[in-house]
Amino acid sequence: MTETVIDAGDDDTRAARETVEQERSEIREFVKGLSADDIKSGNWFTKLCS
C-alpha cells in the first residue's frame, strides 16, 4: 500500500479538513439524537431526509 503525504500547510487542504470535521460533528450529533426505536423502525431515514 502506498502512503500519501498531505502538506498540512496548504490552505485548501486545511479548509477541506475543517469542512470534513464539521460535517462529521453534525453526523455525530444526528446519531446521538436517534433512539433504538428510530433505528429499528427505519424512522432514522425520515429524520435524515428532513
Jmol script that loads the backbone (N, CA, C; Angstrom):
load data "model"
ATOM      1  N   MET A   1       0.844  -1.165   0.000  1.00  0.00           N
ATOM      2  CA  MET A   1       0.000   0.000   0.000  1.00  0.00           C
ATOM      3  C   MET A   1       0.899   1.240   0.000  1.00  0.00           C
ATOM      4  N   THR A   2       0.526   2.229  -0.768  1.00  0.00           N
ATOM      5  CA  THR A   2       1.286   3.457  -0.861  1.00  0.00           C
ATOM      6  C   THR A   2       0.688   4.512   0.052  1.00  0.00           C
ATOM      7  N   GLU A   3       1.543   5.175   0.822  1.00  0.00           N
ATOM      8  CA  GLU A   3       1.068   6.244   1.684  1.00  0.00           C
ATOM      9  C   GLU A   3       1.182   7.565   0.952  1.00  0.00           C
ATOM     10  N   THR A   4       0.156   8.394   1.115  1.00  0.00           N
ATOM     11  CA  THR A   4       0.168   9.710   0.504  1.00  0.00           C
ATOM     12  C   THR A   4       0.397  10.739   1.600  1.00  0.00           C
ATOM     13  N   VAL A   5       1.386  11.573   1.411  1.00  0.00           N
ATOM     14  CA  VAL A   5       1.678  12.617   2.384  1.00  0.00           C
ATOM     15  C   VAL A   5       0.975  13.880   1.933  1.00  0.00           C
ATOM     16  N   ILE A   6       0.194  14.462   2.838  1.00  0.00           N
ATOM     17  CA  ILE A   6      -0.531  15.685   2.526  1.00  0.00           C
ATOM     18  C   ILE A   6       0.141  16.835   3.253  1.00  0.00           C
ATOM     19  N   ASP A   7       0.425  17.887   2.530  1.00  0.00           N
ATOM     20  CA  ASP A   7       1.039  19.071   3.112  1.00  0.00           C
ATOM     21  C   ASP A   7       0.004  19.773   3.983  1.00  0.00           C
ATOM     22  N   ALA A   8       0.189  19.715   5.282  1.00  0.00           N
ATOM     23  CA  ALA A   8      -0.776  20.299   6.220  1.00  0.00           C
ATOM     24  C   ALA A   8      -0.793  21.822   6.150  1.00  0.00           C
ATOM     25  N   GLY A   9       0.184  22.408   5.506  1.00  0.00           N
ATOM     26  CA  GLY A   9       0.250  23.855   5.413  1.00  0.00           C
ATOM     27  C   GLY A   9      -0.558  24.426   4.264  1.00  0.00           C
ATOM     28  N   ASP A  10      -1.034  23.591   3.378  1.00  0.00           N
ATOM     29  CA  ASP A  10      -1.801  24.042   2.230  1.00  0.00           C
ATOM     30  C   ASP A  10      -3.160  24.555   2.690  1.00  0.00           C
ATOM     31  N   ASP A  11      -3.511  25.784   2.311  1.00  0.00           N
ATOM     32  CA  ASP A  11      -4.774  26.386   2.743  1.00  0.00           C
ATOM     33  C   ASP A  11      -5.985  25.600   2.271  1.00  0.00           C
ATOM     34  N   ASP A  12      -5.950  25.096   1.041  1.00  0.00           N
ATOM     35  CA  ASP A  12      -7.076  24.307   0.525  1.00  0.00           C
ATOM     36  C   ASP A  12      -7.245  23.019   1.322  1.00  0.00           C
ATOM     37  N   THR A  13      -6.133  22.387   1.647  1.00  0.00           N
ATOM     38  CA  THR A  13      -6.176  21.153   2.428  1.00  0.00           C
ATOM     39  C   THR A  13      -6.717  21.433   3.818  1.00  0.00           C
ATOM     40  N   ARG A  14      -6.260  22.495   4.427  1.00  0.00           N
ATOM     41  CA  ARG A  14      -6.709  22.854   5.768  1.00  0.00           C
ATOM     42  C   ARG A  14      -8.207  23.157   5.767  1.00  0.00           C
ATOM     43  N   ALA A  15      -8.678  23.896   4.773  1.00  0.00           N
ATOM     44  CA  ALA A  15     -10.103  24.230   4.673  1.00  0.00           C
ATOM     45  C   ALA A  15     -10.929  22.971   4.441  1.00  0.00           C
ATOM     46  N   ALA A  16     -10.434  22.064   3.630  1.00  0.00           N
ATOM     47  CA  ALA A  16     -11.149  20.814   3.365  1.00  0.00           C
ATOM     48  C   ALA A  16     -11.228  19.976   4.631  1.00  0.00           C
ATOM     49  N   ARG A  17     -10.149  19.906   5.387  1.00  0.00           N
ATOM     50  CA  ARG A  17     -10.145  19.147   6.645  1.00  0.00           C
ATOM     51  C   ARG A  17     -11.151  19.741   7.632  1.00  0.00           C
ATOM     52  N   GLU A  18     -11.197  21.058   7.723  1.00  0.00           N
ATOM     53  CA  GLU A  18     -12.146  21.710   8.627  1.00  0.00           C
ATOM     54  C   GLU A  18     -13.581  21.416   8.213  1.00  0.00           C
ATOM     55  N   THR A  19     -13.843  21.426   6.918  1.00  0.00           N
ATOM     56  CA  THR A  19     -15.184  21.120   6.419  1.00  0.00           C
ATOM     57  C   THR A  19     -15.576  19.693   6.757  1.00  0.00           C
ATOM     58  N   VAL A  20     -14.666  18.760   6.547  1.00  0.00           N
ATOM     59  CA  VAL A  20     -14.942  17.360   6.848  1.00  0.00           C
ATOM     60  C   VAL A  20     -15.184  17.176   8.342  1.00  0.00           C
ATOM     61  N   GLU A  21     -14.382  17.803   9.174  1.00  0.00           N
ATOM     62  CA  GLU A  21     -14.561  17.680  10.625  1.00  0.00           C
ATOM     63  C   GLU A  21     -15.893  18.268  11.069  1.00  0.00           C
ATOM     64  N   GLN A  22     -16.303  19.368  10.461  1.00  0.00           N
ATOM     65  CA  GLN A  22     -17.590  19.978  10.802  1.00  0.00           C
ATOM     66  C   GLN A  22     -18.738  19.043  10.413  1.00  0.00           C
ATOM     67  N   GLU A  23     -18.663  18.459   9.236  1.00  0.00           N
ATOM     68  CA  GLU A  23     -19.702  17.539   8.787  1.00  0.00           C
ATOM     69  C   GLU A  23     -19.733  16.279   9.652  1.00  0.00           C
ATOM     70  N   ARG A  24     -18.573  15.781  10.047  1.00  0.00           N
ATOM     71  CA  ARG A  24     -18.521  14.619  10.938  1.00  0.00           C
ATOM     72  C   ARG A  24     -19.166  14.941  12.279  1.00  0.00           C
ATOM     73  N   SER A  25     -18.930  16.143  12.762  1.00  0.00           N
ATOM     74  CA  SER A  25     -19.528  16.567  14.021  1.00  0.00           C
ATOM     75  C   SER A  25     -21.050  16.622  13.919  1.00  0.00           C
ATOM     76  N   GLU A  26     -21.555  17.141  12.813  1.00  0.00           N
ATOM     77  CA  GLU A  26     -23.007  17.205  12.596  1.00  0.00           C
ATOM     78  C   GLU A  26     -23.608  15.794  12.528  1.00  0.00           C
ATOM     79  N   ILE A  27     -22.915  14.878  11.885  1.00  0.00           N
ATOM     80  CA  ILE A  27     -23.397  13.499  11.779  1.00  0.00           C
ATOM     81  C   ILE A  27     -23.431  12.852  13.160  1.00  0.00           C
ATOM     82  N   ARG A  28     -22.368  13.088  13.959  1.00  0.00           N
ATOM     83  CA  ARG A  28     -22.341  12.532  15.322  1.00  0.00           C
ATOM     84  C   ARG A  28     -23.526  13.036  16.137  1.00  0.00           C
ATOM     85  N   GLU A  29     -23.824  14.320  16.051  1.00  0.00           N
ATOM     86  CA  GLU A  29     -24.949  14.888  16.790  1.00  0.00           C
ATOM     87  C   GLU A  29     -26.269  14.284  16.319  1.00  0.00           C
ATOM     88  N   PHE A  30     -26.412  14.080  15.024  1.00  0.00           N
ATOM     89  CA  PHE A  30     -27.623  13.461  14.484  1.00  0.00           C
ATOM     90  C   PHE A  30     -27.795  12.057  15.049  1.00  0.00           C
ATOM     91  N   VAL A  31     -26.728  11.276  15.034  1.00  0.00           N
ATOM     92  CA  VAL A  31     -26.793   9.898  15.507  1.00  0.00           C
ATOM     93  C   VAL A  31     -27.089   9.851  17.006  1.00  0.00           C
ATOM     94  N   LYS A  32     -26.503  10.779  17.770  1.00  0.00           N
ATOM     95  CA  LYS A  32     -26.764  10.825  19.209  1.00  0.00           C
ATOM     96  C   LYS A  32     -28.240  11.074  19.496  1.00  0.00           C
ATOM     97  N   GLY A  33     -28.923  11.786  18.619  1.00  0.00           N
ATOM     98  CA  GLY A  33     -30.326  12.109  18.810  1.00  0.00           C
ATOM     99  C   GLY A  33     -31.283  10.994  18.423  1.00  0.00           C
ATOM    100  N   LEU A  34     -30.771   9.914  17.855  1.00  0.00           N
ATOM    101  CA  LEU A  34     -31.622   8.795  17.450  1.00  0.00           C
ATOM    102  C   LEU A  34     -31.848   7.838  18.613  1.00  0.00           C
ATOM    103  N   SER A  35     -33.037   7.286  18.671  1.00  0.00           N
ATOM    104  CA  SER A  35     -33.330   6.256  19.670  1.00  0.00           C
ATOM    105  C   SER A  35     -33.207   4.885  19.020  1.00  0.00           C
ATOM    106  N   ALA A  36     -33.193   3.858  19.852  1.00  0.00           N
ATOM    107  CA  ALA A  36     -33.143   2.491  19.333  1.00  0.00           C
ATOM    108  C   ALA A  36     -34.377   2.211  18.479  1.00  0.00           C
ATOM    109  N   ASP A  37     -35.531   2.754  18.894  1.00  0.00           N
ATOM    110  CA  ASP A  37     -36.760   2.565  18.114  1.00  0.00           C
ATOM    111  C   ASP A  37     -36.657   3.227  16.742  1.00  0.00           C
ATOM    112  N   ASP A  38     -36.017   4.398  16.675  1.00  0.00           N
ATOM    113  CA  ASP A  38     -35.814   5.073  15.383  1.00  0.00           C
ATOM    114  C   ASP A  38     -35.022   4.175  14.442  1.00  0.00           C
ATOM    115  N   ILE A  39     -34.015   3.542  14.972  1.00  0.00           N
ATOM    116  CA  ILE A  39     -33.157   2.689  14.146  1.00  0.00           C
ATOM    117  C   ILE A  39     -33.900   1.424  13.724  1.00  0.00           C
ATOM    118  N   LYS A  40     -34.572   0.791  14.667  1.00  0.00           N
ATOM    119  CA  LYS A  40     -35.293  -0.451  14.365  1.00  0.00           C
ATOM    120  C   LYS A  40     -36.422  -0.240  13.366  1.00  0.00           C
ATOM    121  N   SER A  41     -37.135   0.872  13.510  1.00  0.00           N
ATOM    122  CA  SER A  41     -38.309   1.109  12.672  1.00  0.00           C
ATOM    123  C   SER A  41     -37.961   1.731  11.320  1.00  0.00           C
ATOM    124  N   GLY A  42     -36.753   2.257  11.199  1.00  0.00           N
ATOM    125  CA  GLY A  42     -36.372   2.930   9.964  1.00  0.00           C
ATOM    126  C   GLY A  42     -36.690   4.418   9.968  1.00  0.00           C
ATOM    127  N   ASN A  43     -37.198   4.919  11.109  1.00  0.00           N
ATOM    128  CA  ASN A  43     -37.518   6.349  11.205  1.00  0.00           C
ATOM    129  C   ASN A  43     -36.286   7.236  11.117  1.00  0.00           C
ATOM    130  N   TRP A  44     -35.103   6.660  11.318  1.00  0.00           N
ATOM    131  CA  TRP A  44     -33.882   7.439  11.204  1.00  0.00           C
ATOM    132  C   TRP A  44     -33.753   8.023   9.806  1.00  0.00           C
ATOM    133  N   PHE A  45     -34.243   7.275   8.808  1.00  0.00           N
ATOM    134  CA  PHE A  45     -34.120   7.739   7.427  1.00  0.00           C
ATOM    135  C   PHE A  45     -35.020   8.951   7.193  1.00  0.00           C
ATOM    136  N   THR A  46     -36.217   8.916   7.738  1.00  0.00           N
ATOM    137  CA  THR A  46     -37.133  10.061   7.619  1.00  0.00           C
ATOM    138  C   THR A  46     -36.534  11.278   8.292  1.00  0.00           C
ATOM    139  N   LYS A  47     -35.944  11.082   9.465  1.00  0.00           N
ATOM    140  CA  LYS A  47     -35.305  12.189  10.183  1.00  0.00           C
ATOM    141  C   LYS A  47     -34.111  12.723   9.393  1.00  0.00           C
ATOM    142  N   LEU A  48     -33.374  11.840   8.772  1.00  0.00           N
ATOM    143  CA  LEU A  48     -32.219  12.253   7.977  1.00  0.00           C
ATOM    144  C   LEU A  48     -32.659  13.107   6.799  1.00  0.00           C
ATOM    145  N   CYS A  49     -33.774  12.728   6.171  1.00  0.00           N
ATOM    146  CA  CYS A  49     -34.255  13.454   4.996  1.00  0.00           C
ATOM    147  C   CYS A  49     -34.813  14.834   5.367  1.00  0.00           C
ATOM    148  N   SER A  50     -35.252  14.975   6.603  1.00  0.00           N
ATOM    149  CA  SER A  50     -35.830  16.277   6.996  1.00  0.00           C
ATOM    150  C   SER A  50     -34.827  17.216   7.524  1.00  0.00           C
TER     151      SER A  50
END
end "model"
wireframe off; spacefill off
backbone 0.3
color backbone group
